[in-house]
């Protein structure tokens, strides 16, 4: 399963532009190619803007 596959199964994750997978940051252009290993720790990091 890839990060993209996981996000397709979750509701309302449009905010997610970066994922932390086992301590490493993965940006959205790499979601399709990044496989999730067994027992992975995943954090969805929201896009935050401010000024």
Biopython code that builds the backbone (N, CA, C, O; Angstrom):
import numpy as np
from Bio.PDB.StructureBuilder import StructureBuilder

atoms = [
    (1, "UNK", "N", (0.838, -1.171, 0.000)),
    (1, "UNK", "CA", (0.000, 0.000, 0.000)),
    (1, "UNK", "C", (0.892, 1.246, 0.000)),
    (1, "UNK", "O", (1.911, 1.304, 0.690)),
    (2, "UNK", "N", (0.483, 2.233, -0.788)),
    (2, "UNK", "CA", (1.219, 3.492, -0.831)),
    (2, "UNK", "C", (0.511, 4.532, 0.049)),
    (2, "UNK", "O", (-0.603, 4.312, 0.523)),
    (3, "UNK", "N", (1.174, 5.645, 0.247)),
    (3, "UNK", "CA", (0.547, 6.733, 1.005)),
    (3, "UNK", "C", (-0.709, 7.209, 0.278)),
    (3, "UNK", "O", (-1.722, 7.490, 0.919)),
    (4, "UNK", "N", (-0.656, 7.303, -1.032)),
    (4, "UNK", "CA", (-1.825, 7.716, -1.814)),
    (4, "UNK", "C", (-2.992, 6.758, -1.594)),
    (4, "UNK", "O", (-4.131, 7.202, -1.444)),
    (5, "UNK", "N", (-2.729, 5.452, -1.572)),
    (5, "UNK", "CA", (-3.778, 4.455, -1.329)),
    (5, "UNK", "C", (-4.411, 4.663, 0.045)),
    (5, "UNK", "O", (-5.632, 4.601, 0.187)),
    (6, "UNK", "N", (-3.591, 4.906, 1.036)),
    (6, "UNK", "CA", (-4.088, 5.126, 2.399)),
    (6, "UNK", "C", (-4.976, 6.362, 2.463)),
    (6, "UNK", "O", (-6.055, 6.323, 3.054)),
    (7, "UNK", "N", (-4.529, 7.449, 1.863)),
    (7, "UNK", "CA", (-5.289, 8.696, 1.911)),
    (7, "UNK", "C", (-6.626, 8.579, 1.187)),
    (7, "UNK", "O", (-7.593, 9.237, 1.573)),
    (8, "UNK", "N", (-6.698, 7.749, 0.139)),
    (8, "UNK", "CA", (-7.966, 7.537, -0.569)),
    (8, "UNK", "C", (-9.005, 6.887, 0.329)),
    (8, "UNK", "O", (-10.204, 7.064, 0.109)),
    (9, "UNK", "N", (-8.572, 6.144, 1.332)),
    (9, "UNK", "CA", (-9.480, 5.443, 2.242)),
    (9, "UNK", "C", (-9.932, 6.310, 3.412)),
    (9, "UNK", "O", (-10.816, 5.913, 4.170)),
    (10, "UNK", "N", (-9.339, 7.479, 3.563)),
    (10, "UNK", "CA", (-9.629, 8.336, 4.707)),
    (10, "UNK", "C", (-10.509, 9.513, 4.277)),
    (10, "UNK", "O", (-10.367, 10.028, 3.168)),
    (11, "UNK", "N", (-11.421, 9.936, 5.164)),
    (11, "UNK", "CA", (-12.284, 11.070, 4.814)),
    (11, "UNK", "C", (-11.563, 12.411, 4.955)),
    (11, "UNK", "O", (-10.783, 12.611, 5.886)),
    (12, "UNK", "N", (-11.829, 13.311, 4.037)),
    (12, "UNK", "CA", (-11.407, 14.713, 4.087)),
    (12, "UNK", "C", (-9.935, 14.910, 4.463)),
    (12, "UNK", "O", (-9.632, 15.462, 5.521)),
    (13, "UNK", "N", (-9.041, 14.467, 3.612)),
    (13, "UNK", "CA", (-7.601, 14.653, 3.851)),
    (13, "UNK", "C", (-6.995, 15.591, 2.811)),
    (13, "UNK", "O", (-5.799, 15.516, 2.528)),
    (14, "UNK", "N", (-7.807, 16.467, 2.247)),
    (14, "UNK", "CA", (-7.303, 17.427, 1.251)),
    (14, "UNK", "C", (-6.251, 18.354, 1.849)),
    (14, "UNK", "O", (-5.401, 18.882, 1.131)),
    (15, "UNK", "N", (-6.308, 18.550, 3.158)),
    (15, "UNK", "CA", (-5.365, 19.434, 3.848)),
    (15, "UNK", "C", (-3.957, 18.847, 3.899)),
    (15, "UNK", "O", (-2.996, 19.568, 4.167)),
    (16, "UNK", "N", (-3.829, 17.573, 3.650)),
    (16, "UNK", "CA", (-2.569, 16.868, 3.877)),
    (16, "UNK", "C", (-1.615, 17.041, 2.695)),
    (16, "UNK", "O", (-1.855, 16.515, 1.608)),
    (17, "UNK", "N", (-0.549, 17.773, 2.920)),
    (17, "UNK", "CA", (0.444, 17.954, 1.862)),
    (17, "UNK", "C", (1.765, 17.290, 2.194)),
    (17, "UNK", "O", (2.631, 17.129, 1.335)),
    (18, "UNK", "N", (1.907, 16.903, 3.465)),
    (18, "UNK", "CA", (3.125, 16.236, 3.919)),
    (18, "UNK", "C", (2.730, 15.153, 4.913)),
    (18, "UNK", "O", (1.812, 15.331, 5.714)),
    (19, "UNK", "N", (3.435, 14.031, 4.850)),
    (19, "UNK", "CA", (3.234, 12.921, 5.780)),
    (19, "UNK", "C", (4.576, 12.602, 6.423)),
    (19, "UNK", "O", (5.612, 12.603, 5.757)),
    (20, "UNK", "N", (4.547, 12.332, 7.706)),
    (20, "UNK", "CA", (5.766, 11.851, 8.361)),
    (20, "UNK", "C", (5.620, 10.337, 8.488)),
    (20, "UNK", "O", (4.735, 9.840, 9.184)),
    (21, "UNK", "N", (6.495, 9.626, 7.811)),
    (21, "UNK", "CA", (6.462, 8.168, 7.756)),
    (21, "UNK", "C", (7.718, 7.645, 8.430)),
    (21, "UNK", "O", (8.824, 7.787, 7.909)),
    (22, "UNK", "N", (7.534, 7.039, 9.599)),
    (22, "UNK", "CA", (8.663, 6.522, 10.378)),
    (22, "UNK", "C", (9.752, 7.581, 10.576)),
    (22, "UNK", "O", (10.945, 7.293, 10.480)),
    (23, "UNK", "N", (9.313, 8.815, 10.856)),
    (23, "UNK", "CA", (10.245, 9.886, 11.168)),
    (23, "UNK", "C", (10.785, 10.653, 9.974)),
    (23, "UNK", "O", (11.514, 11.630, 10.150)),
    (24, "UNK", "N", (10.440, 10.227, 8.749)),
    (24, "UNK", "CA", (10.919, 10.922, 7.549)),
    (24, "UNK", "C", (9.760, 11.634, 6.874)),
    (24, "UNK", "O", (8.662, 11.088, 6.773)),
    (25, "UNK", "N", (10.007, 12.863, 6.409)),
    (25, "UNK", "CA", (8.970, 13.632, 5.742)),
    (25, "UNK", "C", (8.836, 13.208, 4.283)),
    (25, "UNK", "O", (9.825, 13.040, 3.570)),
    (26, "UNK", "N", (7.589, 13.039, 3.862)),
    (26, "UNK", "CA", (7.276, 12.686, 2.475)),
    (26, "UNK", "C", (6.271, 13.716, 1.973)),
    (26, "UNK", "O", (5.199, 13.867, 2.559)),
    (27, "UNK", "N", (6.603, 14.427, 0.896)),
    (27, "UNK", "CA", (5.698, 15.436, 0.356)),
    (27, "UNK", "C", (4.755, 14.823, -0.673)),
    (27, "UNK", "O", (5.005, 13.737, -1.197)),
    (28, "UNK", "N", (3.678, 15.531, -0.949)),
    (28, "UNK", "CA", (2.603, 14.995, -1.797)),
    (28, "UNK", "C", (3.045, 14.509, -3.182)),
    (28, "UNK", "O", (2.452, 13.551, -3.679)),
    (29, "UNK", "N", (4.045, 15.106, -3.833)),
    (29, "UNK", "CA", (4.444, 14.549, -5.130)),
    (29, "UNK", "C", (4.961, 13.102, -5.043)),
    (29, "UNK", "O", (5.011, 12.404, -6.055)),
    (30, "UNK", "N", (5.334, 12.664, -3.871)),
    (30, "UNK", "CA", (5.865, 11.301, -3.706)),
    (30, "UNK", "C", (4.862, 10.320, -3.083)),
    (30, "UNK", "O", (5.214, 9.170, -2.819)),
    (31, "UNK", "N", (3.625, 10.758, -2.848)),
    (31, "UNK", "CA", (2.632, 9.886, -2.223)),
    (31, "UNK", "C", (2.352, 8.635, -3.061)),
    (31, "UNK", "O", (2.175, 7.551, -2.506)),
    (32, "UNK", "N", (2.309, 8.772, -4.386)),
    (32, "UNK", "CA", (1.996, 7.623, -5.260)),
    (32, "UNK", "C", (3.077, 6.551, -5.225)),
    (32, "UNK", "O", (2.775, 5.363, -5.349)),
    (33, "UNK", "N", (4.312, 6.950, -5.061)),
    (33, "UNK", "CA", (5.419, 5.990, -5.152)),
    (33, "UNK", "C", (5.928, 5.495, -3.803)),
    (33, "UNK", "O", (6.698, 4.535, -3.748)),
    (34, "UNK", "N", (5.513, 6.130, -2.728)),
    (34, "UNK", "CA", (6.043, 5.771, -1.404)),
    (34, "UNK", "C", (5.207, 4.683, -0.763)),
    (34, "UNK", "O", (4.046, 4.901, -0.416)),
    (35, "UNK", "N", (5.798, 3.517, -0.610)),
    (35, "UNK", "CA", (5.125, 2.380, 0.004)),
    (35, "UNK", "C", (5.206, 2.471, 1.522)),
    (35, "UNK", "O", (6.196, 2.949, 2.077)),
    (36, "UNK", "N", (4.159, 2.009, 2.179)),
    (36, "UNK", "CA", (4.106, 2.011, 3.638)),
    (36, "UNK", "C", (4.506, 0.620, 4.130)),
    (36, "UNK", "O", (3.825, -0.361, 3.830)),
    (37, "UNK", "N", (5.604, 0.526, 4.883)),
    (37, "UNK", "CA", (6.015, -0.784, 5.397)),
    (37, "UNK", "C", (5.111, -1.233, 6.545)),
    (37, "UNK", "O", (4.393, -0.425, 7.135)),
    (38, "UNK", "N", (5.155, -2.515, 6.851)),
    (38, "UNK", "CA", (4.405, -3.046, 7.992)),
    (38, "UNK", "C", (4.825, -2.329, 9.264)),
    (38, "UNK", "O", (5.991, -1.970, 9.433)),
    (39, "UNK", "N", (3.868, -2.125, 10.156)),
    (39, "UNK", "CA", (4.096, -1.517, 11.472)),
    (39, "UNK", "C", (4.650, -0.094, 11.390)),
    (39, "UNK", "O", (5.353, 0.350, 12.298)),
    (40, "UNK", "N", (4.341, 0.613, 10.319)),
    (40, "UNK", "CA", (4.822, 1.986, 10.146)),
    (40, "UNK", "C", (4.088, 2.934, 11.082)),
    (40, "UNK", "O", (2.938, 2.699, 11.455)),
    (41, "UNK", "N", (4.771, 4.007, 11.454)),
    (41, "UNK", "CA", (4.168, 5.094, 12.228)),
    (41, "UNK", "C", (3.973, 6.252, 11.263)),
    (41, "UNK", "O", (4.932, 6.751, 10.674)),
    (42, "UNK", "N", (2.709, 6.680, 11.106)),
    (42, "UNK", "CA", (2.365, 7.693, 10.119)),
    (42, "UNK", "C", (1.658, 8.852, 10.796)),
    (42, "UNK", "O", (0.733, 8.656, 11.585)),
    (43, "UNK", "N", (2.100, 10.059, 10.482)),
    (43, "UNK", "CA", (1.440, 11.279, 10.942)),
    (43, "UNK", "C", (1.074, 12.110, 9.722)),
    (43, "UNK", "O", (1.911, 12.333, 8.847)),
    (44, "UNK", "N", (-0.176, 12.569, 9.659)),
    (44, "UNK", "CA", (-0.611, 13.463, 8.601)),
    (44, "UNK", "C", (-0.346, 14.879, 9.079)),
    (44, "UNK", "O", (-0.812, 15.274, 10.149)),
    (45, "UNK", "N", (0.393, 15.641, 8.299)),
    (45, "UNK", "CA", (0.746, 17.002, 8.684)),
    (45, "UNK", "C", (-0.034, 17.983, 7.824)),
    (45, "UNK", "O", (0.124, 17.988, 6.603)),
    (46, "UNK", "N", (-0.867, 18.809, 8.431)),
    (46, "UNK", "CA", (-1.704, 19.724, 7.659)),
    (46, "UNK", "C", (-0.899, 20.882, 7.082)),
    (46, "UNK", "O", (0.133, 21.286, 7.618)),
    (47, "UNK", "N", (-1.405, 21.393, 5.987)),
    (47, "UNK", "CA", (-0.834, 22.593, 5.386)),
    (47, "UNK", "C", (-1.355, 23.774, 6.188)),
    (47, "UNK", "O", (-2.565, 23.949, 6.334)),
    (48, "UNK", "N", (-0.444, 24.577, 6.703)),
    (48, "UNK", "CA", (-0.820, 25.726, 7.528)),
    (48, "UNK", "C", (-0.218, 26.971, 6.894)),
    (48, "UNK", "O", (0.962, 27.003, 6.547)),
    (49, "UNK", "N", (-1.047, 27.985, 6.752)),
    (49, "UNK", "CA", (-0.580, 29.244, 6.193)),
    (49, "UNK", "C", (-0.924, 30.377, 7.159)),
    (49, "UNK", "O", (-1.914, 30.320, 7.888)),
    (50, "UNK", "N", (-0.125, 31.348, 7.145)),
    (50, "UNK", "CA", (-0.384, 32.484, 8.019)),
    (50, "UNK", "C", (0.421, 33.687, 7.563)),
    (50, "UNK", "O", (1.182, 33.633, 6.597)),
    (51, "UNK", "N", (0.231, 34.735, 8.269)),
    (51, "UNK", "CA", (0.954, 35.909, 7.837)),
    (51, "UNK", "C", (1.169, 36.892, 8.952)),
    (51, "UNK", "O", (1.771, 37.945, 8.739)),
]
sb = StructureBuilder()
sb.init_structure("model")
sb.init_model(0)
sb.init_chain("A")
sb.init_seg("    ")
for serial, (resi, resn, name, xyz) in enumerate(atoms, 1):
    if name == "N":
        sb.init_residue(resn, " ", resi, " ")
    sb.init_atom(name, np.array(xyz, "f"), 0.0, 1.0, " ", f" {name:<3s}", serial, name[0])
structure = sb.get_structure()
